[in-house]
Amino acid sequence: MILTKAQYDEIAQCLVSVPPTRQSLRKLKQRFPSQSQATLLSIFSQEYQKHIKRTHAKHHTSEAIESYYQRYLNGVGRNGAAPVLLDLANEVDYAPSLMARIILERFLQEHEETPPSKSVINSMLRDPSQIPDGVLANQVYQCIVNDCCYGPLVDCIKHAIGHEHEVLLRDLLLEKSLSFLDEDQLRAKGYDKTPDFILQVPVAVEGHIIHWIESKASFGDECSHHAYLHDQFWSYWNRKKLRTKSTEASRPCPEIGVCTARLSCNLRPNCENRHNSAMSWRTGAHI
């Protein structure tokens, strides 16, 4: 199924005024019934993460931290069983897991002789039963399980989805009897940065020559593609250039926009301009 750039923009615009809750996801599905739950969740998560990055600094000023901590103390003082931290995070439009981290760090600073290390904080967030205060442990737990975009639970789910799609991609390559090298084989050959798969014999897909495939368990919007180009994809090309002494005219670029199990493949010249001017967002890809 093809998701056009206009459809993507409509979904992204709708998300501007939507809080990051599961109820919002259900409303989003009702608004866009033709899109899969996985597609909407992936776009939802990515757009919300952009919002958090833009507003992160204001939540980490000393004044903001102290204000949140006092509000937390007052709230649990009135009713320790109420979702005080979760309600506070939603009220100030901040990710519940990140709010839990702020309050946990502030609590430990007040009750521990030495400042808590990052590893200790991460361990307590993964397992709130380690938190020495039972009320705070419950508050942190509520934030973790109700956060759709951040936190150790979400990280675990993302890792599992990423691994699942790499396995599915491998199975698809084997099913098509394509010869390839995976990351482990490439590292054994001395490569430091590697795509998920390099095709030993390139194949043509929709009129383009594919040399390698990178699978990302996230939505491929323009921003993320530019970032992956800079951080990963051009390095694949640079090594190929050193080995084959290819010319600049044959420079490949990653295919734009595959959702959920996004596959970025290096293509023929000029494909970047073509994709940028008439971009399509795909909810799947098949070789």
C-alpha positions in Angstrom: 0.0 0.0 0.0 1.3 3.5 -0.9 1.0 6.4 1.5 1.4 9.6 -0.4 3.3 12.7 0.8 -0.1 14.5 1.1 -1.5 11.8 3.2 1.5 11.7 5.4 1.4 15.5 5.9 -2.3 15.3 6.8 -1.6 12.7 9.5 1.4 14.7 10.8 -0.7 17.8 11.0 -3.4 16.0 12.9 -0.9 14.9 15.5 0.1 18.5 16.4 -2.8 18.7 18.8 -3.0 15.1 20.0 -1.6 14.0 23.4 0.7 11.0 23.4 -1.8 8.5 24.8 -3.3 5.2 23.7 -6.7 6.9 23.5 -5.3 9.3 21.0 -4.0 6.4 18.9 -7.5 4.9 18.8 -8.9 8.3 17.7 -6.2 8.5 15.0 -7.2 5.1 13.7 -10.8 6.2 13.5 -9.7 9.4 11.6 -7.6 7.4 9.1 -9.2 3.9 8.9 -7.4 3.0 5.7 -4.0 3.2 7.4 -2.7 0.3 9.4 -2.2 0.6 13.2 1.5 0.0 12.8 1.9 2.8 10.3 0.0 5.3 12.4 1.9 4.3 15.6 5.2 4.7 13.8 4.3 8.2 12.5 2.8 9.1 15.9 6.0 8.1 17.7 8.3 9.9 15.4 6.4 13.1 15.4 6.1 13.1 19.2 9.8 12.5 19.5 10.4 15.6 17.4 8.2 17.6 19.7 10.0 16.3 22.8 13.4 17.2 21.4 12.1 20.8 20.7 10.8 21.3 24.2 13.3 19.2 26.2 15.3 22.1 27.5 12.5 23.9 29.2 11.6 20.8 31.3 15.2 20.5 32.6 15.8 24.0 34.1 16.3 24.0 37.8 13.1 25.9 38.3 11.1 23.5 36.3 12.5 20.4 38.1 11.9 21.9 41.5 8.4 22.9 40.5 7.6 19.3 39.2 9.1 17.7 42.3 7.1 19.9 44.7 3.9 19.2 42.7 4.7 15.5 42.9 5.2 15.6 46.7 2.0 17.6 47.2 0.0 15.2 45.0 1.1 12.0 46.6 0.7 13.6 50.0 -3.0 14.0 49.2 -3.4 10.6 47.5 -0.4 8.3 47.0 -2.4 5.8 44.9 -3.5 8.4 42.3 -1.5 8.6 39.1 0.2 11.9 40.1 3.3 11.7 37.9 1.4 10.5 34.9 -1.2 13.3 35.2 1.6 15.8 35.7 3.4 14.6 32.6 0.3 14.9 30.5 -0.6 18.3 31.9 2.8 19.8 31.0 3.0 17.9 27.7 6.1 15.8 28.5 6.7 12.1 28.0 5.7 10.2 31.2 8.9 8.1 31.3 11.0 11.2 31.0 9.0 12.9 33.7 9.5 9.8 35.9 13.3 10.1 35.3 13.3 13.8 36.4 11.5 13.0 39.6 13.5 9.9 40.4 16.8 11.7 39.9 15.5 14.6 42.2 14.3 12.1 44.8 17.6 10.3 44.9 19.6 13.5 45.1 17.6 14.4 48.2 17.9 11.0 49.9 21.2 9.6 48.8 24.7 10.7 50.0 26.1 10.7 46.5 24.5 11.8 43.2 22.9 8.8 41.4 24.8 7.5 38.4 23.1 7.1 35.0 23.4 3.3 35.2 21.6 3.3 38.6 18.8 5.5 37.2 18.4 3.3 34.1 18.3 0.2 36.3 15.6 1.6 38.5 13.5 2.7 35.5 13.8 -0.8 34.0 12.8 -2.4 37.4 10.9 0.1 39.6 11.0 -2.4 42.5 14.6 -1.2 43.1 13.4 2.3 44.0 13.7 2.6 47.8 10.3 4.5 48.1 7.3 2.3 47.4 5.0 5.2 46.5 7.5 6.6 44.0 8.1 3.1 42.6 4.4 2.8 41.8 4.3 6.2 40.3 7.3 5.4 38.0 5.8 2.1 37.0 2.5 3.8 36.0 4.5 6.2 33.8 6.6 3.5 32.2 3.6 1.3 31.2 1.5 4.2 29.9 4.2 5.8 27.8 3.8 5.0 24.1 7.0 6.6 22.8 9.7 6.6 25.5 11.0 4.4 28.3 12.5 0.9 28.8 9.3 -0.9 27.8 9.1 1.0 24.5 12.9 0.4 23.9 12.4 -3.3 24.3 9.5 -3.4 21.9 11.4 -1.4 19.3 14.4 -3.8 19.6 12.1 -6.8 19.2 10.4 -5.3 16.1 13.7 -4.4 14.6 15.0 -7.9 15.0 11.8 -9.4 13.7 11.9 -7.5 10.5 15.6 -8.4 9.9 14.6 -12.0 10.2 11.7 -11.5 7.9 14.0 -9.8 5.4 16.5 -12.6 5.6 13.8 -15.1 5.0 12.5 -13.1 2.0 16.0 -13.0 0.5 16.4 -16.7 0.9 13.0 -17.3 -0.6 14.0 -15.4 -3.7 17.3 -17.3 -3.9 19.4 -14.1 -3.7 23.0 -14.3 -2.6 23.9 -11.9 0.2 26.2 -11.2 3.1 24.7 -10.2 6.5 26.1 -7.8 9.2 28.0 -10.6 11.0 29.7 -11.8 7.8 30.6 -8.2 6.9 32.1 -7.5 10.3 34.2 -10.7 10.0 35.6 -9.2 6.8 36.7 -6.0 8.7 33.8 -3.6 8.0 32.9 -1.3 10.9 29.7 0.3 9.6 27.6 -2.2 7.7 24.1 -2.4 6.1 21.9 -5.2 7.2 22.5 -7.0 3.9 24.8 -6.6 0.9 23.6 -8.4 -2.2 26.5 -10.2 -3.8 24.7 -10.0 -7.1 22.7 -6.7 -7.5 19.0 -7.0 -8.4 16.6 -4.6 -10.2 13.6 -3.4 -8.3 11.1 -1.1 -10.1 13.8 -0.1 -12.6 16.5 0.5 -10.0 19.7 -1.4 -9.2 19.8 -2.5 -5.6 23.2 -3.3 -4.0 22.5 -3.3 -0.3 19.5 -3.1 2.1 19.2 -1.4 5.4 16.1 -2.3 7.5 14.8 0.3 10.0 11.8 -0.4 12.3 10.5 3.2 12.0 8.8 5.4 9.6 11.0 6.9 6.8 10.2 10.6 6.8 12.4 13.2 5.2 14.1 14.2 8.5 15.1 10.7 9.5 16.3 9.8 6.0 18.6 12.9 5.9 20.0 11.8 9.4 20.6 8.2 8.3 22.2 9.4 5.1 24.7 11.5 7.1 25.3 8.9 9.8 25.2 5.6 7.9 24.4 5.4 4.2 27.1 7.6 2.6 29.7 5.6 4.5 28.5 2.5 2.6 29.0 4.3 -0.7 32.4 5.7 0.3 33.8 2.2 1.0 32.3 0.9 -2.3 34.0 3.8 -4.1 37.4 3.0 -2.6 37.0 -0.6 -3.6 35.7 -0.2 -7.2 37.1 3.3 -8.0 33.6 4.2 -9.3 32.9 7.7 -10.6 30.9 10.4 -8.8 28.3 10.1 -11.6 27.2 6.7 -10.4 26.7 7.8 -6.8 23.8 5.8 -5.2 21.3 7.1 -2.7 18.9 5.4 -0.3 15.3 4.9 -1.4 13.0 7.2 0.4 10.2 6.3 2.7 9.4 2.8 3.7 7.2 2.6 6.8 7.4 0.1 9.7 10.0 -2.2 8.2 11.7 0.6 6.2 14.2 -0.7 3.6 16.8 1.8 2.4 18.4 0.7 -0.8 21.1 2.4 -2.9 19.7 3.3 -6.4 20.7 4.6 -9.7 21.9 8.3 -10.3 19.4 11.1 -9.9 17.0 9.1 -7.8 17.3 11.5 -4.9 15.9 14.4 -6.9 13.1 12.2 -8.3 12.0 10.9 -4.9 12.2 14.4 -3.3 10.0 15.9 -5.9 7.4 13.2 -6.0 7.9 11.3 -2.7 5.8 8.3 -1.8 5.7 6.7 1.6 5.5 3.0 1.5 4.0 0.8 4.2 6.0 -2.2 3.0 8.6 -3.3 0.5 9.2 -6.5 -1.4 12.1 -7.6 -3.4 
